[in-house]
Amino acid sequence: MRFDEAYSGNVFIGSHSNFMESKAVLYGMPMDWTVSYRPGSRFGPTRIREVSIGLEEYSPYLDRELEEIQYFDAGDIPLPFGNPQRSLDMITEFVEKLLAADKFPLGMGGEHLVSWPVMKAFSEKYKDLAIIHMDAHTDLREHYEGEPLSHSTPIRKIAEHIGPKNVYSFGIRSGMKEEFEWAKREGMHISKFEVLEPLKEILPTLAGRPVYVTIDIDVLDPAHAPGTGTVDAGGITSKELLASIHEIARSEVNVVGADLVEVAPIYDVSEQTANTASKLIREMLLGFVK
């Protein structure tokens, strides 16, 4: 992909046309090759962009406008259908270029496995990296039915790569017993069921550290986000997720990158999931990009 020309498709509202002058880069990772239940998240990034036209560029939460930060929508990485390893390699190459250019990368998935090469690339640049992970699921499996490249494995992969004590999961309400036991044994932080209150306790301990934030849309209750591949009852509200993003934005942590994954528009005819995701992307841009 080239950065010296504007993306020719629909762009997220407020996107600038100049890559070099932009502080942040929004990009899509349209992959759902390894999902274990319902596919369709590869269409998430495109629909999030399309519905963003209904957003205001101003955030009353943060008292900022998109024009204040200058970001570039690079479009979707052209991932080869059905080839997980090649797709992950292409994501790695793409993100490494963004990091080399000192941009703030904000990714849109796609299944959650796409976050693994991104987080790994960040860990090479930031040696003291911490991960904030919001999700319904632990994503701590070593493999899914013998396949290590699975959307149920990315948090296990990054935890083993940078050390489990550097990974903080919130909103978790689903996973194998062995996954919870592994996390406890290895000293990884998991907050079950809730996000905002436990996040408030953790953030001061991460002050000054580089932090990557990865959000699976299914951390929300299906009442708030039915358009996802693996819905799981008992989740948080969109209000709590927005407040959690703002809590991170106002904290002393150094957010260096982020992603939002697992939006599958086909399962939500109301489009509330895509519209919610679009607003979350706006708040992440305005809150995380300084």
MIBAVEX-32014 format. One record per residue: residue number from 1; residue in three letters; x, y, z of N, C-alpha, C in turn. Coordinates in steps of 0.2 Angstrom, whole numbers, m for minus. Layout:
residues N
{atom NUM ALA {X Y Z} {X Y Z} {X Y Z}}
...
END
This chain:
residues 290
{atom 1 MET {4 m6 0} {0 0 0} {4 6 0}}
{atom 2 ARG {2 11 m3} {6 18 m4} {3 23 1}}
{atom 3 PHE {7 27 4} {5 32 9} {5 39 6}}
{atom 4 ASP {7 39 0} {8 46 m3} {2 48 m7}}
{atom 5 GLU {m3 44 m7} {m9 46 m11} {m15 44 m6}}
{atom 6 ALA {m21 48 m7} {m27 47 m3} {m30 40 m5}}
{atom 7 TYR {m33 37 0} {m37 31 m1} {m43 33 m6}}
{atom 8 SER {m44 29 m11} {m49 31 m16} {m57 29 m14}}
{atom 9 GLY {m57 25 m9} {m64 23 m6} {m67 28 m1}}
{atom 10 ASN {m72 26 2} {m75 30 7} {m70 30 13}}
{atom 11 VAL {m69 36 16} {m65 37 22} {m69 39 28}}
{atom 12 PHE {m66 38 33} {m69 40 40} {m69 48 40}}
{atom 13 ILE {m75 50 43} {m76 57 43} {m71 61 46}}
{atom 14 GLY {m69 67 43} {m64 71 45} {m57 69 43}}
{atom 15 SER {m56 64 39} {m49 62 37} {m46 67 32}}
{atom 16 HIS {m39 68 33} {m35 72 29} {m32 68 23}}
{atom 17 SER {m31 72 18} {m28 68 12} {m20 68 12}}
{atom 18 ASN {m17 71 17} {m10 71 17} {m7 66 22}}
{atom 19 PHE {m4 61 20} {m1 56 25} {5 59 29}}
{atom 20 MET {9 63 26} {15 66 29} {13 71 35}}
{atom 21 GLU {8 74 34} {6 80 39} {2 77 44}}
{atom 22 SER {0 71 44} {m5 68 49} {m1 65 55}}
{atom 23 LYS {m4 66 60} {m2 63 67} {m3 55 67}}
{atom 24 ALA {m9 54 65} {m12 47 66} {m14 44 59}}
{atom 25 VAL {m14 37 59} {m16 34 53} {m21 29 55}}
{atom 26 LEU {m27 29 52} {m33 24 53} {m32 19 47}}
{atom 27 TYR {m33 13 49} {m32 8 43} {m36 2 45}}
{atom 28 GLY {m38 m2 40} {m42 m8 41} {m39 m14 40}}
{atom 29 MET {m41 m19 43} {m38 m26 43} {m43 m31 42}}
{atom 30 PRO {m46 m32 35} {m52 m35 34} {m51 m43 33}}
{atom 31 MET {m50 m46 39} {m48 m53 39} {m53 m57 44}}
{atom 32 ASP {m56 m62 42} {m60 m66 46} {m59 m74 45}}
{atom 33 TRP {m53 m75 43} {m51 m82 40} {m51 m88 46}}
{atom 34 THR {m51 m86 52} {m50 m91 57} {m56 m91 62}}
{atom 35 VAL {m61 m87 61} {m66 m87 66} {m69 m94 67}}
{atom 36 SER {m72 m95 73} {m74 m102 75} {m82 m102 75}}
{atom 37 TYR {m85 m96 74} {m92 m96 74} {m95 m93 68}}
{atom 38 ARG {m96 m86 68} {m99 m83 63} {m94 m78 59}}
{atom 39 PRO {m93 m79 53} {m89 m75 49} {m92 m68 47}}
{atom 40 GLY {m89 m63 45} {m91 m57 42} {m88 m51 45}}
{atom 41 SER {m83 m52 49} {m80 m46 52} {m75 m43 47}}
{atom 42 ARG {m74 m46 42} {m69 m43 36} {m73 m37 33}}
{atom 43 PHE {m80 m37 34} {m83 m31 31} {m84 m25 36}}
{atom 44 GLY {m81 m26 42} {m82 m21 48} {m79 m14 46}}
{atom 45 PRO {m72 m14 44} {m69 m8 43} {m73 m3 38}}
{atom 46 THR {m75 m6 32} {m79 m3 27} {m85 0 30}}
{atom 47 ARG {m89 m4 33} {m95 m1 36} {m94 4 41}}
{atom 48 ILE {m89 3 45} {m88 9 51} {m86 15 47}}
{atom 49 ARG {m83 15 42} {m81 21 38} {m88 24 35}}
{atom 50 GLU {m92 20 32} {m98 22 29} {m103 26 33}}
{atom 51 VAL {m104 23 39} {m108 26 44} {m106 32 48}}
{atom 52 SER {m99 33 47} {m96 38 51} {m99 45 48}}
{atom 53 ILE {m102 45 42} {m104 51 40} {m110 54 44}}
{atom 54 GLY {m113 50 48} {m118 52 53} {m116 55 59}}
{atom 55 LEU {m109 55 60} {m106 57 66} {m105 65 66}}
{atom 56 GLU {m105 68 72} {m102 75 72} {m95 74 73}}
{atom 57 GLU {m91 79 71} {m84 79 71} {m81 81 78}}
{atom 58 TYR {m86 84 82} {m85 87 89} {m87 82 94}}
{atom 59 SER {m83 81 99} {m84 76 105} {m86 81 111}}
{atom 60 PRO {m92 81 113} {m94 84 119} {m90 81 126}}
{atom 61 TYR {m88 75 125} {m85 72 131} {m78 74 132}}
{atom 62 LEU {m74 75 126} {m67 77 127} {m66 85 125}}
{atom 63 ASP {m72 88 122} {m71 95 120} {m66 96 115}}
{atom 64 ARG {m66 91 110} {m61 92 104} {m64 90 98}}
{atom 65 GLU {m61 92 92} {m64 91 86} {m59 87 82}}
{atom 66 LEU {m61 83 77} {m57 79 73} {m52 83 69}}
{atom 67 GLU {m53 89 67} {m49 94 64} {m43 96 68}}
{atom 68 GLU {m43 95 74} {m38 97 79} {m32 92 78}}
{atom 69 ILE {m33 86 76} {m28 81 77} {m25 79 70}}
{atom 70 GLN {m28 80 65} {m25 78 58} {m24 70 58}}
{atom 71 TYR {m28 67 55} {m27 60 54} {m28 58 47}}
{atom 72 PHE {m25 52 44} {m25 50 38} {m29 43 37}}
{atom 73 ASP {m34 42 34} {m37 36 33} {m34 32 27}}
{atom 74 ALA {m30 27 28} {m26 23 23} {m30 18 20}}
{atom 75 GLY {m36 17 22} {m40 12 19} {m38 5 22}}
{atom 76 ASP {m40 0 18} {m39 m7 21} {m33 m10 18}}
{atom 77 ILE {m29 m14 22} {m24 m18 19} {m27 m23 15}}
{atom 78 PRO {m24 m24 9} {m27 m29 4} {m25 m36 6}}
{atom 79 LEU {m28 m39 11} {m26 m46 13} {m28 m51 9}}
{atom 80 PRO {m24 m57 8} {m26 m62 3} {m31 m67 7}}
{atom 81 PHE {m37 m68 4} {m42 m71 6} {m40 m79 8}}
{atom 82 GLY {m41 m81 14} {m40 m88 16} {m33 m89 18}}
{atom 83 ASN {m29 m84 18} {m22 m86 20} {m20 m82 26}}
{atom 84 PRO {m21 m85 32} {m19 m82 38} {m12 m79 39}}
{atom 85 GLN {m7 m84 38} {0 m82 39} {2 m76 35}}
{atom 86 ARG {0 m77 28} {2 m71 24} {m1 m65 26}}
{atom 87 SER {m7 m65 28} {m11 m59 30} {m8 m56 36}}
{atom 88 LEU {m6 m60 41} {m2 m58 47} {4 m54 45}}
{atom 89 ASP {8 m57 40} {14 m55 38} {13 m48 35}}
{atom 90 MET {8 m47 31} {7 m41 28} {5 m35 33}}
{atom 91 ILE {1 m37 38} {m1 m33 43} {5 m30 47}}
{atom 92 THR {10 m35 48} {16 m33 52} {20 m28 48}}
{atom 93 GLU {21 m29 41} {25 m25 37} {22 m18 37}}
{atom 94 PHE {15 m18 36} {11 m11 36} {12 m7 42}}
{atom 95 VAL {11 m10 48} {12 m7 54} {19 m5 56}}
{atom 96 GLU {24 m9 54} {31 m7 55} {32 m1 51}}
{atom 97 LYS {30 0 45} {31 6 41} {28 12 45}}
{atom 98 LEU {22 11 48} {19 17 51} {23 19 58}}
{atom 99 LEU {25 14 61} {29 15 67} {36 19 65}}
{atom 100 ALA {39 17 60} {45 20 57} {44 27 55}}
{atom 101 ALA {38 29 53} {36 36 51} {33 40 57}}
{atom 102 ASP {34 37 63} {32 40 69} {24 42 69}}
{atom 103 LYS {20 38 66} {13 39 66} {9 35 72}}
{atom 104 PHE {3 37 74} {m1 34 79} {m5 29 75}}
{atom 105 PRO {m4 23 75} {m9 18 71} {m15 17 75}}
{atom 106 LEU {m21 17 72} {m27 15 74} {m30 10 69}}
{atom 107 GLY {m31 4 71} {m33 m1 67} {m40 m3 68}}
{atom 108 MET {m43 m6 63} {m50 m8 63} {m50 m15 60}}
{atom 109 GLY {m53 m20 64} {m54 m27 62} {m61 m28 59}}
{atom 110 GLY {m62 m34 56} {m57 m40 56} {m58 m43 63}}
{atom 111 GLU {m56 m50 62} {m56 m54 68} {m50 m52 73}}
{atom 112 HIS {m50 m54 79} {m46 m52 84} {m38 m55 83}}
{atom 113 LEU {m38 m60 79} {m31 m62 77} {m27 m57 74}}
{atom 114 VAL {m30 m52 71} {m26 m47 67} {m22 m42 72}}
{atom 115 SER {m24 m42 78} {m21 m38 83} {m14 m41 85}}
{atom 116 TRP {m13 m47 84} {m7 m51 87} {m1 m48 83}}
{atom 117 PRO {m1 m48 76} {5 m45 73} {6 m37 75}}
{atom 118 VAL {1 m34 76} {1 m27 77} {5 m26 84}}
{atom 119 MET {2 m29 89} {5 m29 96} {12 m31 96}}
{atom 120 LYS {14 m36 92} {21 m39 92} {25 m33 89}}
{atom 121 ALA {23 m30 84} {27 m24 81} {28 m19 86}}
{atom 122 PHE {23 m17 89} {24 m12 95} {29 m14 100}}
{atom 123 SER {29 m20 102} {33 m23 107} {40 m22 105}}
{atom 124 GLU {42 m22 98} {49 m22 96} {51 m14 97}}
{atom 125 LYS {46 m10 96} {48 m3 97} {48 0 104}}
{atom 126 TYR {43 m3 108} {42 m1 115} {44 m6 119}}
{atom 127 LYS {50 m6 122} {52 m12 126} {48 m13 133}}
{atom 128 ASP {45 m8 135} {41 m8 141} {34 m8 140}}
{atom 129 LEU {32 m11 134} {25 m10 132} {20 m14 137}}
{atom 130 ALA {14 m11 138} {9 m14 142} {3 m15 137}}
{atom 131 ILE {m1 m20 138} {m7 m21 134} {m14 m20 138}}
{atom 132 ILE {m18 m16 136} {m25 m15 139} {m30 m18 134}}
{atom 133 HIS {m33 m24 137} {m37 m28 132} {m44 m28 135}}
{atom 134 MET {m49 m26 131} {m56 m26 133} {m60 m31 129}}
{atom 135 ASP {m63 m36 132} {m66 m41 128} {m71 m45 132}}
{atom 136 ALA {m75 m49 129} {m79 m54 132} {m76 m60 133}}
{atom 137 HIS {m71 m62 129} {m67 m68 129} {m60 m67 131}}
{atom 138 THR {m57 m72 134} {m50 m72 137} {m45 m72 131}}
{atom 139 ASP {m47 m76 125} {m42 m76 120} {m35 m79 122}}
{atom 140 LEU {m35 m83 127} {m29 m86 129} {m27 m93 127}}
{atom 141 ARG {m31 m96 122} {m30 m102 120} {m23 m103 116}}
{atom 142 GLU {m20 m108 117} {m14 m110 113} {m15 m111 106}}
{atom 143 HIS {m21 m115 105} {m24 m116 98} {m31 m118 99}}
{atom 144 TYR {m34 m118 93} {m41 m119 93} {m42 m125 88}}
{atom 145 GLU {m44 m131 91} {m44 m138 88} {m38 m139 84}}
{atom 146 GLY {m32 m138 87} {m26 m139 84} {m23 m134 80}}
{atom 147 GLU {m26 m128 79} {m24 m123 75} {m22 m117 79}}
{atom 148 PRO {m15 m115 79} {m13 m110 83} {m14 m103 80}}
{atom 149 LEU {m16 m102 74} {m18 m96 71} {m25 m96 71}}
{atom 150 SER {m28 m93 77} {m35 m93 78} {m37 m86 82}}
{atom 151 HIS {m43 m84 81} {m45 m78 84} {m46 m79 92}}
{atom 152 SER {m45 m85 94} {m45 m86 101} {m38 m86 104}}
{atom 153 THR {m33 m85 101} {m26 m85 103} {m22 m79 104}}
{atom 154 PRO {m24 m73 101} {m20 m67 101} {m17 m65 108}}
{atom 155 ILE {m21 m65 113} {m19 m62 119} {m14 m67 123}}
{atom 156 ARG {m15 m74 122} {m10 m78 124} {m3 m77 120}}
{atom 157 LYS {m4 m76 114} {3 m75 110} {6 m69 113}}
{atom 158 ILE {3 m63 114} {6 m57 116} {9 m58 123}}
{atom 159 ALA {5 m61 127} {7 m62 134} {13 m66 135}}
{atom 160 GLU {14 m71 131} {20 m75 131} {26 m71 128}}
{atom 161 HIS {24 m67 123} {29 m63 120} {32 m57 124}}
{atom 162 ILE {28 m54 128} {30 m48 132} {30 m50 140}}
{atom 163 GLY {27 m55 141} {26 m57 148} {19 m56 151}}
{atom 164 PRO {16 m61 154} {9 m61 156} {8 m55 160}}
{atom 165 LYS {12 m53 165} {11 m48 169} {11 m41 166}}
{atom 166 ASN {12 m40 160} {11 m34 156} {5 m34 152}}
{atom 167 VAL {0 m38 153} {m6 m39 149} {m12 m38 154}}
{atom 168 TYR {m16 m33 153} {m22 m32 158} {m28 m33 154}}
{atom 169 SER {m32 m38 156} {m39 m39 152} {m45 m37 156}}
{atom 170 PHE {m50 m34 153} {m56 m31 157} {m62 m33 153}}
{atom 171 GLY {m67 m34 157} {m74 m36 154} {m75 m44 153}}
{atom 172 ILE {m70 m48 155} {m70 m55 153} {m75 m59 156}}
{atom 173 ARG {m79 m62 152} {m84 m66 155} {m85 m73 151}}
{atom 174 SER {m80 m75 147} {m81 m81 144} {m74 m84 142}}
{atom 175 GLY {m73 m90 143} {m66 m93 142} {m66 m100 145}}
{atom 176 MET {m61 m104 143} {m60 m111 146} {m57 m110 153}}
{atom 177 LYS {m59 m115 157} {m56 m115 164} {m49 m114 164}}
{atom 178 GLU {m46 m118 159} {m38 m118 159} {m35 m112 157}}
{atom 179 GLU {m39 m107 154} {m37 m101 152} {m36 m96 158}}
{atom 180 PHE {m42 m96 162} {m42 m92 168} {m36 m95 173}}
{atom 181 GLU {m35 m101 173} {m30 m104 178} {m23 m102 176}}
{atom 182 TRP {m22 m102 169} {m15 m101 166} {m14 m93 168}}
{atom 183 ALA {m19 m89 167} {m18 m82 168} {m16 m81 176}}
{atom 184 LYS {m20 m84 180} {m19 m83 187} {m12 m86 189}}
{atom 185 ARG {m10 m91 186} {m3 m94 188} {2 m90 186}}
{atom 186 GLU {1 m87 180} {7 m83 177} {7 m76 179}}
{atom 187 GLY {2 m74 183} {2 m67 185} {m1 m62 181}}
{atom 188 MET {m5 m64 176} {m8 m59 171} {m15 m57 175}}
{atom 189 HIS {m16 m50 174} {m22 m47 177} {m28 m48 172}}
{atom 190 ILE {m33 m51 175} {m40 m52 172} {m45 m49 177}}
{atom 191 SER {m49 m44 174} {m55 m42 178} {m61 m45 174}}
{atom 192 LYS {m65 m49 178} {m71 m52 176} {m77 m47 176}}
{atom 193 PHE {m80 m47 170} {m87 m44 170} {m87 m36 169}}
{atom 194 GLU {m83 m33 172} {m83 m26 172} {m77 m23 169}}
{atom 195 VAL {m77 m16 167} {m71 m13 164} {m69 m7 168}}
{atom 196 LEU {m74 m2 168} {m72 5 171} {m69 5 178}}
{atom 197 GLU {m72 2 183} {m70 2 189} {m63 m1 190}}
{atom 198 PRO {m62 m7 188} {m56 m10 189} {m50 m7 185}}
{atom 199 LEU {m52 m4 179} {m48 0 175} {m45 6 179}}
{atom 200 LYS {m49 9 182} {m47 15 186} {m42 13 191}}
{atom 201 GLU {m42 7 194} {m37 5 199} {m31 3 196}}
{atom 202 ILE {m31 1 189} {m25 m1 186} {m21 5 183}}
{atom 203 LEU {m24 9 180} {m21 15 176} {m15 18 180}}
{atom 204 PRO {m16 20 186} {m11 23 190} {m4 19 190}}
{atom 205 THR {m5 13 190} {1 8 190} {5 8 184}}
{atom 206 LEU {1 11 178} {4 11 172} {6 18 170}}
{atom 207 ALA {6 22 174} {8 29 172} {15 30 169}}
{atom 208 GLY {15 33 164} {22 34 160} {24 29 155}}
{atom 209 ARG {20 23 156} {22 17 151} {19 18 145}}
{atom 210 PRO {22 15 139} {19 15 133} {13 9 133}}
{atom 211 VAL {7 11 131} {2 6 132} {m2 5 125}}
{atom 212 TYR {m3 m1 123} {m7 m2 117} {m14 m5 119}}
{atom 213 VAL {m19 m2 116} {m26 m3 118} {m30 m7 113}}
{atom 214 THR {m32 m13 114} {m36 m17 110} {m43 m19 112}}
{atom 215 ILE {m48 m17 108} {m55 m18 110} {m58 m22 106}}
{atom 216 ASP {m61 m28 108} {m66 m32 105} {m73 m29 106}}
{atom 217 ILE {m76 m28 100} {m83 m25 101} {m88 m29 105}}
{atom 218 ASP {m86 m36 106} {m91 m40 110} {m90 m39 117}}
{atom 219 VAL {m85 m35 120} {m85 m33 127} {m92 m30 129}}
{atom 220 LEU {m95 m27 124} {m102 m24 125} {m107 m30 125}}
{atom 221 ASP {m112 m29 129} {m118 m33 129} {m121 m34 122}}
{atom 222 PRO {m123 m40 120} {m127 m40 113} {m132 m35 112}}
{atom 223 ALA {m135 m33 118} {m141 m28 117} {m138 m21 114}}
{atom 224 HIS {m131 m20 115} {m128 m14 113} {m124 m15 106}}
{atom 225 ALA {m122 m22 105} {m118 m23 99} {m120 m30 97}}
{atom 226 PRO {m125 m31 94} {m127 m38 91} {m123 m40 85}}
{atom 227 GLY {m120 m35 81} {m116 m37 75} {m109 m39 76}}
{atom 228 THR {m108 m45 79} {m102 m47 80} {m102 m55 79}}
{atom 229 GLY {m96 m58 78} {m96 m65 77} {m98 m70 83}}
{atom 230 THR {m96 m68 89} {m97 m72 94} {m100 m68 100}}
{atom 231 VAL {m107 m68 100} {m110 m64 105} {m110 m67 111}}
{atom 232 ASP {m110 m63 117} {m110 m66 124} {m113 m62 128}}
{atom 233 ALA {m119 m65 131} {m123 m61 136} {m119 m59 142}}
{atom 234 GLY {m122 m53 145} {m119 m51 151} {m114 m46 151}}
{atom 235 GLY {m113 m42 145} {m108 m37 144} {m109 m31 147}}
{atom 236 ILE {m105 m26 145} {m105 m19 148} {m110 m15 143}}
{atom 237 THR {m111 m9 145} {m115 m4 141} {m110 0 137}}
{atom 238 SER {m113 3 131} {m109 7 127} {m107 13 131}}
{atom 239 LYS {m111 15 136} {m109 21 140} {m103 19 144}}
{atom 240 GLU {m103 13 147} {m97 12 151} {m90 11 147}}
{atom 241 LEU {m91 8 141} {m85 8 136} {m83 15 134}}
{atom 242 LEU {m87 19 133} {m85 26 131} {m82 29 137}}
{atom 243 ALA {m84 28 143} {m81 31 149} {m74 28 150}}
{atom 244 SER {m74 22 148} {m67 18 149} {m62 21 145}}
{atom 245 ILE {m64 22 138} {m59 26 134} {m57 32 136}}
{atom 246 HIS {m62 36 139} {m61 43 141} {m56 43 148}}
{atom 247 GLU {m57 38 152} {m53 37 158} {m46 36 156}}
{atom 248 ILE {m45 31 150} {m38 30 148} {m35 37 145}}
{atom 249 ALA {m39 40 141} {m37 47 138} {m35 52 143}}
{atom 250 ARG {m38 52 149} {m36 57 154} {m31 55 159}}
{atom 251 SER {m29 49 158} {m24 46 163} {m17 48 161}}
{atom 252 GLU {m12 46 165} {m5 47 164} {m1 42 159}}
{atom 253 VAL {m5 37 157} {m2 32 152} {m1 35 146}}
{atom 254 ASN {4 32 142} {6 35 135} {3 30 130}}
{atom 255 VAL {m3 31 128} {m6 27 123} {m2 28 116}}
{atom 256 VAL {1 22 114} {5 23 108} {1 20 101}}
{atom 257 GLY {m4 16 103} {m8 14 97} {m14 10 100}}
{atom 258 ALA {m19 8 95} {m25 5 97} {m28 2 91}}
{atom 259 ASP {m33 m3 93} {m37 m6 88} {m44 m7 91}}
{atom 260 LEU {m49 m8 86} {m56 m10 88} {m58 m15 83}}
{atom 261 VAL {m59 m21 85} {m60 m27 81} {m67 m31 82}}
{atom 262 GLU {m68 m35 77} {m74 m40 77} {m81 m37 76}}
{atom 263 VAL {m81 m31 73} {m88 m29 70} {m90 m33 64}}
{atom 264 ALA {m95 m36 64} {m98 m40 59} {m105 m37 57}}
{atom 265 PRO {m105 m32 52} {m111 m29 51} {m117 m33 49}}
{atom 266 ILE {m116 m39 45} {m122 m42 43} {m126 m45 48}}
{atom 267 TYR {m124 m45 54} {m129 m48 59} {m133 m43 63}}
{atom 268 ASP {m132 m37 61} {m136 m31 64} {m139 m27 59}}
{atom 269 VAL {m145 m28 57} {m149 m24 52} {m150 m17 54}}
{atom 270 SER {m150 m16 61} {m151 m9 63} {m145 m5 63}}
{atom 271 GLU {m139 m8 62} {m133 m5 61} {m130 m1 67}}
{atom 272 GLN {m133 m3 73} {m131 0 79} {m124 m2 81}}
{atom 273 THR {m122 m8 79} {m115 m10 81} {m110 m6 77}}
{atom 274 ALA {m111 m5 70} {m107 m1 66} {m107 6 68}}
{atom 275 ASN {m113 9 70} {m113 16 72} {m109 17 79}}
{atom 276 THR {m110 12 83} {m107 13 90} {m99 12 89}}
{atom 277 ALA {m97 8 85} {m90 7 83} {m87 13 80}}
{atom 278 SER {m91 17 76} {m89 23 73} {m88 28 78}}
{atom 279 LYS {m92 29 83} {m92 34 88} {m86 32 93}}
{atom 280 LEU {m85 25 94} {m79 23 98} {m72 25 95}}
{atom 281 ILE {m72 24 88} {m66 26 84} {m65 34 85}}
{atom 282 ARG {m70 38 84} {m69 45 85} {m66 47 92}}
{atom 283 GLU {m69 44 97} {m67 45 104} {m60 43 105}}
{atom 284 MET {m58 37 102} {m51 35 102} {m46 40 99}}
{atom 285 LEU {m48 42 93} {m44 47 89} {m43 53 94}}
{atom 286 LEU {m49 56 96} {m48 62 100} {m45 61 107}}
{atom 287 GLY {m46 55 110} {m43 54 116} {m36 52 117}}
{atom 288 PHE {m34 48 112} {m27 45 112} {m22 48 108}}
{atom 289 VAL {m24 52 103} {m19 56 99} {m18 63 102}}
{atom 290 LYS {m12 64 105} {m11 70 108} {m8 75 103}}
END
